Amino acid sequence: MTGTTDAGVNRGLLFGAATYGIWGLLPLYWRLLDHAGAVEVLAHRFVWTLGFIALLLCVRPRAGWWRELKRRPAAFRLLGAAAAVIAFNWYLYIWGVNHARVVETSLGYFISPLITVVIGVVLFQERLRRPQWFAIGLAAVAVGWLTVDYGRVPWVAVGLALSFATYGLLKKKAATPAVESLAVEAAIILPFVLGYLVWLEFAGRAAFGHDGWSTSLLLVAAGPATAIPLLFFAGAIARIPLTYLGLLQYVTPTVQFVLGVFVFREPMPTARLVGFVLIWTALALFTAENLHHLAKLRRQTQGLAAVPVTSR
């Protein structure tokens, strides 16, 4: 890991906070485009994200990344699957924000880390310690409680959690840098979204270019709004431990929750709040147990390093 000095860690924490803070504030942005429709916003997000990243790669190229990626066809297939999954995730998120379900989107990103753990257990036979199982069970109870409160399965939250956890798994297996991998994903989706935008134009239903210059500028700016947090994320992950990054990720759904309740005035009856408290308790238990276990391993490692080695 680079940047292990105090200054490097502090900068990494700042980058991480900026990443998750921007992601948390995005509902304010998408709400400005609710009249454009979630699919058109999604299409422009891919188009202008690719444009921004292409410009960035021209300004700050990483030599050989494309040649290296072409030698890994499996990575291409994984990024293709990741492109489809993130397209669904982005659509569902934008749709949820613009249909007064910001609190439910925050629930999705609260439970996403626990879904990732479940995927690890099911697909990779990873073993969980007893407190971790308890935390996941508590989260399952919370989702059941919220299902009763909503009168339906909170499918926006579940869909976001499953898709984001799956996306993280695919990206991890593809093992491609964040900016370059997003460029490939956007390029894979580009023909589909361009086709949709052309159809919208001919059908007379496009907001871009027809609904005021402010709407057009906001759609174009969706590219930088997507790419810039990823650049911050890349800076953070190079400078701080993953445990710090794991704690910072809860900034995003926390900000979303606050926006949903206090800015967008979405209802938060007592029964629903109880469900969120159960989720927060599960996350707190899971995080605290992980930190305790890591500290225990660190102490054991330091103890072994302190034992003198005798020659035979």
Residue pairs with C-beta under 8 A, 6 or more apart in sequence:
1 238
1 239
1 241
2 8
2 238
2 239
3 9
3 11
3 12
3 238
3 239
4 239
8 239
9 239
9 240
11 235
11 239
12 235
12 236
12 237
12 238
12 239
12 240
12 244
13 236
13 240
13 244
13 248
15 232
15 233
15 235
15 236
15 239
16 232
16 233
16 236
16 240
16 244
16 245
16 248
17 248
17 251
18 229
18 232
19 229
19 230
19 232
19 233
19 236
19 248
20 248
20 249
20 250
20 251
20 252
20 255
21 251
21 252
21 255
22 225
22 228
22 229
22 232
23 229
23 252
24 251
24 252
24 253
24 254
24 255
24 256
24 259
25 255
25 259
26 97
26 225
27 97
27 102
27 105
27 256
27 259
27 260
27 264
28 259
28 263
29 218
29 222
29 225
30 41
30 93
30 94
30 97
30 98
31 97
31 98
31 264
32 218
33 41
33 94
33 98
33 207
33 215
33 218
33 219
33 222
34 97
34 98
35 207
35 211
35 215
36 207
36 208
36 211
36 215
36 219
37 207
38 91
38 94
38 95
38 98
39 91
39 196
40 196
40 197
40 200
40 206
40 207
40 208
40 219
41 94
41 219
41 222
42 87
42 90
42 91
42 94
42 193
43 193
43 194
43 196
43 197
44 193
44 197
44 208
44 219
44 220
44 222
45 90
45 222
45 223
45 226
46 87
46 186
46 189
46 190
46 193
47 186
47 190
47 193
47 194
47 197
47 223
48 219
48 220
48 221
48 222
48 223
48 224
48 226
49 182
49 186
49 222
49 223
49 226
49 227
50 183
50 186
50 187
50 190
50 223
51 223
52 223
52 224
52 226
52 227
53 179
53 182
53 183
53 186
53 223
53 227
54 183
56 179
56 227
56 231
57 179
57 180
57 183
62 177
62 180
65 176
65 177
65 180
66 180
69 75
69 76
69 176
69 180
69 184
70 76
75 174
75 175
75 176
76 184
78 170
78 171
78 173
78 174
79 170
79 174
79 176
79 181
79 184
79 185
79 188
80 185
80 188
81 170
82 167
82 170
82 171
82 174
82 181
82 185
83 184
83 185
83 186
83 188
83 189
84 189
85 163
85 166
85 167
85 170
86 163
86 167
86 185
87 189
88 159
88 163
89 159
89 160
89 163
89 164
89 167
92 156
92 159
92 160
92 163
93 105
93 160
95 156
96 102
96 104
96 105
96 156
96 160
97 105
100 264
100 266
101 156
101 266
102 256
102 257
102 259
102 260
102 264
102 266
103 256
103 257
103 260
103 261
103 266
103 268
104 154
104 156
104 157
105 156
105 157
105 160
105 253
105 256
105 260
106 253
106 254
106 256
106 257
106 260
107 146
107 154
107 157
107 253
107 276
107 279
108 156
108 157
108 158
108 159
108 160
108 161
108 164
108 253
109 160
109 161
109 164
109 252
109 253
109 256
110 250
110 253
110 257
110 276
110 279
110 280
110 283
111 139
111 143
111 157
111 161
111 279
112 160
112 161
112 164
112 165
113 165
113 246
113 249
113 283
113 286
114 135
114 136
114 139
114 282
114 283
114 286
115 161
115 162
115 164
115 165
116 165
116 168
116 169
117 126
117 128
117 132
117 136
117 286
118 136
119 165
119 166
119 169
120 126
121 127
121 128
123 169
128 136
129 289
129 293
131 285
131 286
131 289
132 286
132 289
132 290
134 285
135 282
135 283
135 285
135 286
135 289
136 282
136 286
138 278
138 281
138 282
138 285
139 278
139 279
139 282
139 283
141 278
142 275
142 276
142 278
142 279
142 282
143 154
143 157
143 158
143 275
143 279
145 271
145 274
145 275
145 278
146 154
146 157
146 272
146 275
146 276
147 153
147 154
149 269
149 271
149 272
149 275
150 272
171 181
174 181
176 184
177 234
178 230
178 231
178 233
178 234
179 227
179 230
179 231
179 234
182 226
182 227
182 230
197 206
197 208
200 206
201 209
207 215
207 219
208 215
208 216
208 219
209 216
236 245
236 248
237 245
243 290
243 291
243 294
246 287
246 290
247 287
250 283
257 276
260 266
261 268
